[in-house]
């Protein structure tokens, strides 16, 4: 039977553990996704300043904007490399575990399970491991970084938003 719906948290945790754990998998991706967000925000601020002061120091704004764009591209590239390497490591370890489980299965199970059914099940599971889990995890990290950046910008823009934002975060922590 095909299982549909949201991916359970335990599957994400297993995937993260197989990819090298929090320090080698999630933290670098989070850091470089944050770097992307910071450089994008700084380049937008620079573009706004450049538009306001177009006649004065144009070279400064062009160079600053270029530096932020290059840093954004570098952070994107390094984030992608970390994610691909960790995802490949996780997929390899999970694939190895699946093969070991099948090889260690009782002979009765192997003889009663048709080769077509076994192949179909393995290909569906491996499809999920190789494509669905990594994309969902990446999307979750990027969304979390974007929300955190929005909260920081709101607080920087108006310090009176600290209390309502803190209240919302507290409610989310309690509910989750």
C-alpha atoms as a printed R data frame, in Angstrom:
    type eleno elety resid chain resno      x       y      z
1   ATOM     1    CA   UNK     A     1  0.000   0.000  0.000
2   ATOM     2    CA   UNK     A     2  1.258   3.455 -0.895
3   ATOM     3    CA   UNK     A     3  1.525   5.876  1.978
4   ATOM     4    CA   UNK     A     4  0.678   9.482  1.183
5   ATOM     5    CA   UNK     A     5  0.565  12.640  3.246
6   ATOM     6    CA   UNK     A     6  3.134  14.598  5.225
7   ATOM     7    CA   UNK     A     7  6.541  13.132  5.966
8   ATOM     8    CA   UNK     A     8  6.894  12.184  9.612
9   ATOM     9    CA   UNK     A     9  9.501  13.987 11.709
10  ATOM    10    CA   UNK     A    10 11.284  10.729 12.527
11  ATOM    11    CA   UNK     A    11 12.095  10.269  8.817
12  ATOM    12    CA   UNK     A    12 13.689  13.720  8.672
13  ATOM    13    CA   UNK     A    13 15.675  12.975 11.827
14  ATOM    14    CA   UNK     A    14 16.895   9.660 10.407
15  ATOM    15    CA   UNK     A    15 17.835  11.355  7.141
16  ATOM    16    CA   UNK     A    16 19.718  14.100  9.005
17  ATOM    17    CA   UNK     A    17 21.526  11.521 11.164
18  ATOM    18    CA   UNK     A    18 22.542   9.523  8.079
19  ATOM    19    CA   UNK     A    19 23.718  12.716  6.371
20  ATOM    20    CA   UNK     A    20 26.206  13.474  9.124
21  ATOM    21    CA   UNK     A    21 24.023  14.798 11.922
22  ATOM    22    CA   UNK     A    22 23.147  18.320 12.896
23  ATOM    23    CA   UNK     A    23 26.720  19.686 12.833
24  ATOM    24    CA   UNK     A    24 27.715  18.295  9.417
25  ATOM    25    CA   UNK     A    25 24.333  18.488  7.681
26  ATOM    26    CA   UNK     A    26 21.862  21.022  9.012
27  ATOM    27    CA   UNK     A    27 24.184  23.665 10.494
28  ATOM    28    CA   UNK     A    28 26.221  24.373  7.323
29  ATOM    29    CA   UNK     A    29 23.059  24.486  5.216
30  ATOM    30    CA   UNK     A    30 21.433  26.835  7.732
31  ATOM    31    CA   UNK     A    31 24.530  29.072  7.870
32  ATOM    32    CA   UNK     A    32 24.856  29.379  4.105
33  ATOM    33    CA   UNK     A    33 21.094  29.837  3.608
34  ATOM    34    CA   UNK     A    34 21.296  32.634  6.202
35  ATOM    35    CA   UNK     A    35 24.273  34.107  4.338
36  ATOM    36    CA   UNK     A    36 22.225  34.088  1.156
37  ATOM    37    CA   UNK     A    37 19.382  35.904  2.907
38  ATOM    38    CA   UNK     A    38 21.728  38.469  4.470
39  ATOM    39    CA   UNK     A    39 23.540  39.236  1.218
40  ATOM    40    CA   UNK     A    40 20.257  39.482 -0.673
41  ATOM    41    CA   UNK     A    41 18.865  41.914  1.905
42  ATOM    42    CA   UNK     A    42 22.063  43.979  1.895
43  ATOM    43    CA   UNK     A    43 22.045  44.151 -1.902
44  ATOM    44    CA   UNK     A    44 18.428  45.356 -1.825
45  ATOM    45    CA   UNK     A    45 19.317  48.017  0.752
46  ATOM    46    CA   UNK     A    46 22.297  49.056 -1.396
47  ATOM    47    CA   UNK     A    47 20.082  49.287 -4.491
48  ATOM    48    CA   UNK     A    48 17.667  51.518 -2.554
49  ATOM    49    CA   UNK     A    49 20.490  53.765 -1.362
50  ATOM    50    CA   UNK     A    50 21.898  53.850 -4.867
51  ATOM    51    CA   UNK     A    51 18.527  54.987 -6.253
52  ATOM    52    CA   UNK     A    52 18.306  57.774 -3.641
53  ATOM    53    CA   UNK     A    53 21.870  58.989 -4.180
54  ATOM    54    CA   UNK     A    54 22.312  58.177 -7.878
55  ATOM    55    CA   UNK     A    55 24.448  61.184 -8.703
56  ATOM    56    CA   UNK     A    56 26.902  60.910 -5.836
57  ATOM    57    CA   UNK     A    57 29.271  57.984 -5.315
58  ATOM    58    CA   UNK     A    58 27.807  55.870 -8.132
59  ATOM    59    CA   UNK     A    59 30.976  53.759 -8.339
60  ATOM    60    CA   UNK     A    60 30.759  52.962 -4.626
61  ATOM    61    CA   UNK     A    61 27.196  51.657 -4.975
62  ATOM    62    CA   UNK     A    62 28.012  49.657 -8.106
63  ATOM    63    CA   UNK     A    63 30.995  47.987 -6.425
64  ATOM    64    CA   UNK     A    64 29.082  47.369 -3.192
65  ATOM    65    CA   UNK     A    65 26.163  45.869 -5.094
66  ATOM    66    CA   UNK     A    66 28.582  43.696 -7.109
67  ATOM    67    CA   UNK     A    67 30.310  42.444 -3.946
68  ATOM    68    CA   UNK     A    68 26.974  41.510 -2.360
69  ATOM    69    CA   UNK     A    69 25.850  39.780 -5.552
70  ATOM    70    CA   UNK     A    70 29.086  37.771 -5.707
71  ATOM    71    CA   UNK     A    71 28.831  36.837 -2.019
72  ATOM    72    CA   UNK     A    72 25.206  35.786 -2.546
73  ATOM    73    CA   UNK     A    73 26.228  33.590 -5.485
74  ATOM    74    CA   UNK     A    74 29.105  32.064 -3.513
75  ATOM    75    CA   UNK     A    75 26.838  31.328 -0.531
76  ATOM    76    CA   UNK     A    76 24.280  29.732 -2.874
77  ATOM    77    CA   UNK     A    77 26.970  27.561 -4.482
78  ATOM    78    CA   UNK     A    78 28.523  26.435 -1.186
79  ATOM    79    CA   UNK     A    79 25.047  25.743  0.252
80  ATOM    80    CA   UNK     A    80 24.205  23.591 -2.778
81  ATOM    81    CA   UNK     A    81 27.500  21.680 -2.508
82  ATOM    82    CA   UNK     A    82 26.984  20.985  1.214
83  ATOM    83    CA   UNK     A    83 23.409  19.901  0.615
84  ATOM    84    CA   UNK     A    84 24.312  17.603 -2.282
85  ATOM    85    CA   UNK     A    85 27.205  15.994 -0.388
86  ATOM    86    CA   UNK     A    86 25.184  15.471  2.792
87  ATOM    87    CA   UNK     A    87 22.171  14.230  0.823
88  ATOM    88    CA   UNK     A    88 24.330  11.790 -1.090
89  ATOM    89    CA   UNK     A    89 25.901  10.552  2.146
90  ATOM    90    CA   UNK     A    90 22.449  10.084  3.705
91  ATOM    91    CA   UNK     A    91 21.049   8.323  0.640
92  ATOM    92    CA   UNK     A    92 24.048   5.978  0.416
93  ATOM    93    CA   UNK     A    93 23.786   5.012  4.081
94  ATOM    94    CA   UNK     A    94 20.023   4.511  3.857
95  ATOM    95    CA   UNK     A    95 20.346   2.462  0.645
96  ATOM    96    CA   UNK     A    96 22.992   0.279  2.288
97  ATOM    97    CA   UNK     A    97 20.694  -0.252  5.276
98  ATOM    98    CA   UNK     A    98 17.817  -1.296  3.010
99  ATOM    99    CA   UNK     A    99 19.989  -3.801  1.134
100 ATOM   100    CA   UNK     A   100 21.354  -5.243  4.401
101 ATOM   101    CA   UNK     A   101 17.826  -5.610  5.764
102 ATOM   102    CA   UNK     A   102 16.715  -7.490  2.667
103 ATOM   103    CA   UNK     A   103 19.763  -9.733  2.685
104 ATOM   104    CA   UNK     A   104 19.216 -10.515  6.376
105 ATOM   105    CA   UNK     A   105 15.493 -11.138  5.961
106 ATOM   106    CA   UNK     A   106 14.192 -14.637  6.645
107 ATOM   107    CA   UNK     A   107 14.199 -16.866  3.589
108 ATOM   108    CA   UNK     A   108 10.454 -17.387  3.968
109 ATOM   109    CA   UNK     A   109  9.829 -13.673  3.433
110 ATOM   110    CA   UNK     A   110 12.021 -13.559  0.343
111 ATOM   111    CA   UNK     A   111 10.365 -16.592 -1.236
112 ATOM   112    CA   UNK     A   112  6.824 -15.382 -0.515
113 ATOM   113    CA   UNK     A   113  7.461 -11.845 -1.787
114 ATOM   114    CA   UNK     A   114  7.371 -11.658 -5.576
115 ATOM   115    CA   UNK     A   115 10.407 -10.096 -7.262
116 ATOM   116    CA   UNK     A   116  8.179  -7.519 -8.982
117 ATOM   117    CA   UNK     A   117  6.606  -6.431 -5.704
118 ATOM   118    CA   UNK     A   118  9.998  -6.241 -4.012
119 ATOM   119    CA   UNK     A   119 11.507  -4.224 -6.876
120 ATOM   120    CA   UNK     A   120  8.508  -1.883 -6.976
121 ATOM   121    CA   UNK     A   121  8.625  -1.311 -3.232
122 ATOM   122    CA   UNK     A   122 12.366  -0.659 -3.241
123 ATOM   123    CA   UNK     A   123 12.187   1.731 -6.168
124 ATOM   124    CA   UNK     A   124  9.353   3.707 -4.537
125 ATOM   125    CA   UNK     A   125 11.181   3.899 -1.207
126 ATOM   126    CA   UNK     A   126 14.451   4.898 -2.854
127 ATOM   127    CA   UNK     A   127 12.632   7.527 -4.940
128 ATOM   128    CA   UNK     A   128 11.342   9.054 -1.714
129 ATOM   129    CA   UNK     A   129 14.783   8.915 -0.073
130 ATOM   130    CA   UNK     A   130 16.540  10.410 -3.105
131 ATOM   131    CA   UNK     A   131 14.065  13.119 -4.079
132 ATOM   132    CA   UNK     A   132 11.201  13.825 -1.701
133 ATOM   133    CA   UNK     A   133 13.081  13.904  1.624
134 ATOM   134    CA   UNK     A   134 15.944  16.164  0.494
135 ATOM   135    CA   UNK     A   135 13.648  18.628 -1.254
136 ATOM   136    CA   UNK     A   136 11.311  18.791  1.745
137 ATOM   137    CA   UNK     A   137 14.228  19.309  4.123
138 ATOM   138    CA   UNK     A   138 15.788  22.014  1.927
139 ATOM   139    CA   UNK     A   139 12.453  23.762  1.585
140 ATOM   140    CA   UNK     A   140 11.946  23.656  5.362
141 ATOM   141    CA   UNK     A   141 15.365  25.157  6.080
142 ATOM   142    CA   UNK     A   142 14.926  27.921  3.485
143 ATOM   143    CA   UNK     A   143 11.465  28.758  4.817
144 ATOM   144    CA   UNK     A   144 12.765  28.885  8.380
145 ATOM   145    CA   UNK     A   145 15.610  31.209  7.366
146 ATOM   146    CA   UNK     A   146 13.219  33.480  5.460
147 ATOM   147    CA   UNK     A   147 10.840  33.696  8.424
148 ATOM   148    CA   UNK     A   148 13.699  34.450 10.819
149 ATOM   149    CA   UNK     A   149 15.038  37.142  8.475
150 ATOM   150    CA   UNK     A   150 11.587  38.710  8.236
151 ATOM   151    CA   UNK     A   151 11.298  38.755 12.021
152 ATOM   152    CA   UNK     A   152 14.713  40.383 12.388
153 ATOM   153    CA   UNK     A   153 13.841  43.025  9.780
154 ATOM   154    CA   UNK     A   154 10.533  43.740 11.528
155 ATOM   155    CA   UNK     A   155 12.300  44.242 14.854
156 ATOM   156    CA   UNK     A   156 14.971  46.424 13.246
157 ATOM   157    CA   UNK     A   157 12.303  48.448 11.476
158 ATOM   158    CA   UNK     A   158 10.148  48.946 14.548
159 ATOM   159    CA   UNK     A   159 11.362  47.852 17.975
160 ATOM   160    CA   UNK     A   160  7.765  47.822 19.271
161 ATOM   161    CA   UNK     A   161  7.187  44.590 17.327
162 ATOM   162    CA   UNK     A   162  9.467  42.703 19.740
163 ATOM   163    CA   UNK     A   163  6.639  41.893 22.178
164 ATOM   164    CA   UNK     A   164  4.099  40.576 19.627
165 ATOM   165    CA   UNK     A   165  6.799  38.591 17.813
166 ATOM   166    CA   UNK     A   166  8.027  37.106 21.099
167 ATOM   167    CA   UNK     A   167  4.456  36.149 21.968
168 ATOM   168    CA   UNK     A   168  3.949  34.410 18.614
169 ATOM   169    CA   UNK     A   169  7.250  32.531 18.957
170 ATOM   170    CA   UNK     A   170  6.320  31.446 22.480
171 ATOM   171    CA   UNK     A   171  2.927  30.152 21.310
172 ATOM   172    CA   UNK     A   172  4.583  28.257 18.437
173 ATOM   173    CA   UNK     A   173  7.129  26.670 20.766
174 ATOM   174    CA   UNK     A   174  4.431  25.597 23.211
175 ATOM   175    CA   UNK     A   175  2.181  24.204 20.460
176 ATOM   176    CA   UNK     A   176  4.921  22.290 18.692
